[in-house]
């Protein structure tokens, strides 16, 4: 009969590293969520700055100035800048971030995103989210693998 014995060298150190793994993975996830949320916020703002102004022309404030809207399906064109300035990224709780507009009344960010019975949608959130999600997911995956 052949027998043998195996010993793990530095078992205590290995055990300590193994026990710390969930914390390292969670920190990596949280950091990538914040980075990704900032990327989403910046993409939203950039889309408003670069959207083609090929929609209708509207008179503004007393008729002396005009606003050229974006065409349906494109992000909204900047007029007063209120919507663009209201786009925030907020890391609220561990593992939770929020990106969106702080404007709630009137809810025109939602009207622009989804459209109304009298206006076609000028989506600004969903296209940006669709564009950055694959990169955010890949970055999270790589960061967690690195943490392991």
Residue, then its C-alpha position, 0 to 999 in steps of 0.5 A: x500500500x502506498x500512502x502519502x501526506x499533503x500539507x498546505x504551506x502558509x495555510x493561515x495566509x491562504x485562508x485569510x486571502x480566501x476569506x477576504x475574496x468576497x470583500x475584494x470582489x464587492x469593492x471591485x464591483x462597486x468601483x466599476x459601477x461608479x466608473x460605468x455610471x459616470x461614463x453613462x452620464x457623460x455619454x448622455x450629456x455628449x449626445x445632447x450636445x452633438x445631436x443633429x438639430x434637424x427638427x422644427x424651429x420654434x420661436x423663443x422668449x418673445x420671438x427674438x430667438x429661435x430653438x431648432x429641435x432635434x428630429x424624432x428618434x434623436x436625443x433632445x437638442x439643448x435649448x435652455x440647458x436645464x435638462x443637460x445640467x440636471x443629469x447626475x450620477x449618484x452613488x447612493x448605497x454600496x453596490x447601487x448607483x443612479x443616473x438620471x435627471x433631477x427634474x421631476x416637475x414638470x416631468x419633461x425628461x420622461x416626455x422627451x425619452x418616451x414621447x407623448x401623444x403630440x410629440x415623438x420621442x427624443x430618447x436620451x437615456x435608453x440609447x446611452x445605456x444600450x451603448x455603454x452596458x456591454x463595456x460596463x459588464x466587461x469591465x466588471x467581469x475583468x475587475x472581479x477576475x483581477x480581484x480573485 
